[in-house]
Amino acid sequence: MNNLICRSLLLSFITALTSHAGLKSESFINPPDDSRPMTWMHIMDSNASKEGMEKDLKAMADVGVGGVFVFSVSQLMPYGDVAFNSREFRDILLHGLKVTPQLHK
């Protein structure tokens, strides 16, 4: 009985808060851009390309991810051709920055 009371109170509390804030169910189905979740994106052992970066960003945009934090990590992966912080590495990151706004339309 206690569990049922707690759940009912919690549901009432959440309902009151969301209705007071003017939130509609549509806001949860299609949240505004500034409310979309963000995630980490790892460039693994210098394995990177402009095409791969764009495909990864597009896949994340397609499922509603609103942004990424990009990290370069080195963890037991075969070493790639793009050295960390090389001109090509920075060009790949810049390419990601340029295509991202187009993916969120």
C-alpha positions in Angstrom: 0.0 0.0 0.0 2.8 2.4 0.8 4.4 1.8 -2.6 1.1 2.7 -4.4 0.7 5.9 -2.3 4.3 6.9 -3.1 3.9 6.3 -6.8 0.6 8.2 -6.9 2.1 11.1 -5.1 5.2 11.1 -7.4 2.9 11.0 -10.5 0.8 13.9 -9.1 3.9 15.9 -8.4 5.4 15.4 -11.8 2.0 16.2 -13.5 1.7 19.4 -11.5 5.2 20.5 -12.3 5.0 19.8 -16.0 1.6 21.5 -16.4 2.8 24.5 -14.4 5.8 24.8 -16.6 3.6 24.7 -19.7 5.3 21.6 -21.1 3.4 19.6 -23.7 4.0 16.1 -24.8 5.2 17.4 -28.2 8.1 19.0 -26.4 9.3 15.5 -25.4 8.7 13.9 -28.8 10.4 16.8 -30.7 12.5 18.7 -28.2 13.9 22.1 -29.2 17.5 22.0 -30.4 18.9 23.4 -27.1 17.3 20.6 -25.2 18.5 17.6 -27.2 21.0 15.2 -25.5 24.7 15.4 -26.2 27.2 12.5 -26.2 30.9 11.7 -26.4 32.5 10.8 -29.7 35.9 9.1 -29.7 38.5 9.2 -32.5 40.2 5.9 -31.8 44.0 5.8 -32.3 44.1 8.3 -35.2 41.6 6.3 -37.3 39.6 9.2 -38.8 38.4 10.6 -42.1 36.1 13.4 -43.2 33.7 10.8 -44.7 33.6 8.8 -41.4 33.2 11.9 -39.3 30.3 13.1 -41.5 28.6 9.6 -41.4 28.9 9.4 -37.6 27.6 12.9 -37.1 24.7 12.2 -39.5 23.8 9.0 -37.7 23.7 10.8 -34.4 21.6 13.7 -35.8 19.2 11.1 -37.3 18.4 9.7 -33.8 18.1 13.1 -32.2 21.5 13.7 -30.6 22.0 17.5 -30.4 25.8 17.6 -30.1 29.0 15.8 -29.4 32.2 16.2 -27.3 35.0 14.9 -29.5 37.9 13.1 -27.9 41.0 11.5 -29.3 41.8 8.3 -27.4 44.5 5.6 -27.7 43.3 2.3 -26.3 44.4 -1.0 -27.8 43.2 -0.2 -31.3 45.2 -0.5 -34.5 46.9 2.8 -35.1 45.5 4.9 -38.0 47.0 7.1 -40.6 46.0 10.5 -39.2 48.3 11.6 -36.5 46.8 13.5 -33.5 46.8 17.2 -34.0 48.3 17.0 -37.5 47.0 19.3 -40.2 44.8 16.5 -41.6 43.4 15.7 -38.1 42.4 19.4 -37.6 40.9 19.5 -41.1 38.7 16.5 -40.2 37.5 18.3 -37.0 36.8 21.4 -39.0 34.9 19.4 -41.6 32.7 18.1 -38.8 32.1 21.6 -37.5 31.1 22.7 -41.0 28.7 19.9 -41.8 27.0 19.7 -38.4 24.6 22.6 -38.9 23.3 21.1 -42.2 22.6 17.8 -40.5 20.2 19.3 -37.9 17.7 20.7 -40.5 
